[in-house]
């Protein structure tokens, strides 16, 4: 019996030739023990045992995988697994016991003739749910470079997150090495890849640091690519996250997801789309905000100077209902294809509902939308931007009439050309307004391209939603779309 | 005991010292930075009168937009040519 090399993150080589991975706590392994001895004799097989070092028997051809390094590094999921090994690496593998297959694989006939023809294997100890996380940390944890912080035994680890000022006010999941490693499985990108420079402290953020904050926010690993893309998008000069944070207005990133990944990760684009209850929607935006807080150093009372804030600053992400819409999606309208997964970030304040339960024609509904949107932020502000979340029942008016996105926007914008005489300072006895020099003209409530339409919401309810904007481009924030890299 | 990974930038700077307060403004150059908010100029015009009355000379600056940090070049110019700066956040 040999002892294997000490714990290492380097992949240990397997012995060349025929190898069987087994454990005593597996009836099939016990059943084939005589076959293993036979193969050791006739075909120089090496048995690698996971639990009892003397199973199948104390012998030179039995190796104890005492720390499960061989099993873990070589992705053993089932015992027995029969391997053909060349230069330390498996080139073929066979799982469970099936006499015909074992004979063909080994080239040795009359194997275990007294045994049943076939028996399934058992789970490898290296994938045992009680051990898998610990093994992952032991064998690949050193790939992570973040500082390790020890939480004392008498500390409540959830309270410890608050004590270190890492929370947005809600509980955060303690980012243990095992949890972060699991999170990193959600992306193919290297943990040390620098994704962006995060305002306001202008700090390089790596995939690993984003993964840590995604764990804390409650994300599942498959959400990570969306979080990474959103962080990239908000950290562009165009989006201007520093300004978005520093403003005294109520704004924050509004994150809209398009493409196949919406369904793959179970995002909500239907009922209660902007509300609570869907894990992906609730945690993706939160993870992005935690990155700004913990990596960028942007905190309320610090660079975040918002006078009132907004509930959506805890983090807001939602998906577009593309399948239920007769129109091109938001991402398609911004130059992406329907098979690309994208994240669009836009700087906005809290959403407000638009109610129209009577209009049955697109003309009436569009005029009413315009009347409502004129008051966005204040009737006195012009050349703004908004995200309009068009509800399915409102969309059905446009579907029935055959209007497309372009027709809707051109009709809507035509109703949103405003007389500046009504909006200048002092008009109607209101001091706030446009400078006097603007009088005698017309101006758009929104600048051309400033209305971003997304189709989402529950199937029932004659409502839509519109977000209040912020300082429009080029001085403020530019709506930004990034493709999601898995 | 459990171990967690640090979610921060791990680069929290040392506390920065405030520079010494000037004893008097006489002969100093004071930068007045208008962040481009409405009526910031009203406030800064009045400050300029007061400051020049106290014997200071005044340099005026204006950010291109209040929504973004001041450009690096402007910050450098203020730092190298002024003894102190007053920033007007007005509305």
HADDOCK unambig.tbl for C-alpha pairs under 7 A between the chains (distance, minus, plus):
assign (segid A and resid 146 and name CA) (segid B and resid 5 and name CA) 5.88 0.50 0.50
assign (segid A and resid 146 and name CA) (segid B and resid 6 and name CA) 6.00 0.50 0.50
assign (segid A and resid 147 and name CA) (segid B and resid 5 and name CA) 5.89 0.50 0.50
assign (segid A and resid 147 and name CA) (segid B and resid 6 and name CA) 5.40 0.50 0.50
assign (segid A and resid 148 and name CA) (segid B and resid 3 and name CA) 6.34 0.50 0.50
assign (segid A and resid 148 and name CA) (segid B and resid 4 and name CA) 5.85 0.50 0.50
assign (segid A and resid 148 and name CA) (segid B and resid 5 and name CA) 4.90 0.50 0.50
assign (segid A and resid 148 and name CA) (segid B and resid 6 and name CA) 6.19 0.50 0.50
assign (segid A and resid 149 and name CA) (segid B and resid 3 and name CA) 5.58 0.50 0.50
assign (segid A and resid 149 and name CA) (segid B and resid 4 and name CA) 5.30 0.50 0.50
assign (segid A and resid 149 and name CA) (segid B and resid 5 and name CA) 5.99 0.50 0.50
assign (segid A and resid 149 and name CA) (segid B and resid 6 and name CA) 6.31 0.50 0.50
assign (segid A and resid 150 and name CA) (segid B and resid 1 and name CA) 6.87 0.50 0.50
assign (segid A and resid 150 and name CA) (segid B and resid 2 and name CA) 5.88 0.50 0.50
assign (segid A and resid 150 and name CA) (segid B and resid 3 and name CA) 4.44 0.50 0.50
assign (segid A and resid 150 and name CA) (segid B and resid 4 and name CA) 6.36 0.50 0.50
assign (segid A and resid 151 and name CA) (segid B and resid 1 and name CA) 5.61 0.50 0.50
assign (segid A and resid 151 and name CA) (segid B and resid 2 and name CA) 5.29 0.50 0.50
assign (segid A and resid 151 and name CA) (segid B and resid 3 and name CA) 5.91 0.50 0.50
assign (segid A and resid 152 and name CA) (segid B and resid 1 and name CA) 4.86 0.50 0.50
assign (segid A and resid 152 and name CA) (segid B and resid 2 and name CA) 6.96 0.50 0.50
assign (segid A and resid 153 and name CA) (segid B and resid 1 and name CA) 4.08 0.50 0.50
assign (segid A and resid 174 and name CA) (segid B and resid 4 and name CA) 6.51 0.50 0.50
assign (segid A and resid 175 and name CA) (segid B and resid 4 and name CA) 5.17 0.50 0.50
assign (segid A and resid 175 and name CA) (segid B and resid 5 and name CA) 5.82 0.50 0.50
assign (segid A and resid 176 and name CA) (segid B and resid 3 and name CA) 5.95 0.50 0.50
assign (segid A and resid 176 and name CA) (segid B and resid 4 and name CA) 4.21 0.50 0.50
assign (segid A and resid 176 and name CA) (segid B and resid 5 and name CA) 6.11 0.50 0.50
assign (segid A and resid 177 and name CA) (segid B and resid 4 and name CA) 6.17 0.50 0.50
assign (segid A and resid 177 and name CA) (segid B and resid 5 and name CA) 6.46 0.50 0.50
assign (segid A and resid 203 and name CA) (segid B and resid 9 and name CA) 6.72 0.50 0.50
assign (segid A and resid 209 and name CA) (segid B and resid 7 and name CA) 6.09 0.50 0.50
assign (segid A and resid 212 and name CA) (segid B and resid 5 and name CA) 7.00 0.50 0.50
assign (segid A and resid 212 and name CA) (segid B and resid 7 and name CA) 5.75 0.50 0.50
assign (segid A and resid 213 and name CA) (segid B and resid 7 and name CA) 6.03 0.50 0.50
assign (segid A and resid 242 and name CA) (segid B and resid 68 and name CA) 6.90 0.50 0.50
assign (segid A and resid 243 and name CA) (segid B and resid 67 and name CA) 5.05 0.50 0.50
assign (segid A and resid 243 and name CA) (segid B and resid 68 and name CA) 5.06 0.50 0.50
assign (segid A and resid 247 and name CA) (segid B and resid 67 and name CA) 7.00 0.50 0.50
assign (segid A and resid 294 and name CA) (segid B and resid 7 and name CA) 6.21 0.50 0.50
assign (segid A and resid 294 and name CA) (segid B and resid 8 and name CA) 4.65 0.50 0.50
assign (segid A and resid 294 and name CA) (segid B and resid 9 and name CA) 6.91 0.50 0.50
assign (segid A and resid 295 and name CA) (segid B and resid 8 and name CA) 4.74 0.50 0.50
assign (segid A and resid 295 and name CA) (segid B and resid 9 and name CA) 4.73 0.50 0.50
assign (segid A and resid 475 and name CA) (segid B and resid 65 and name CA) 5.97 0.50 0.50
assign (segid A and resid 475 and name CA) (segid B and resid 67 and name CA) 6.58 0.50 0.50
assign (segid A and resid 476 and name CA) (segid B and resid 67 and name CA) 5.56 0.50 0.50
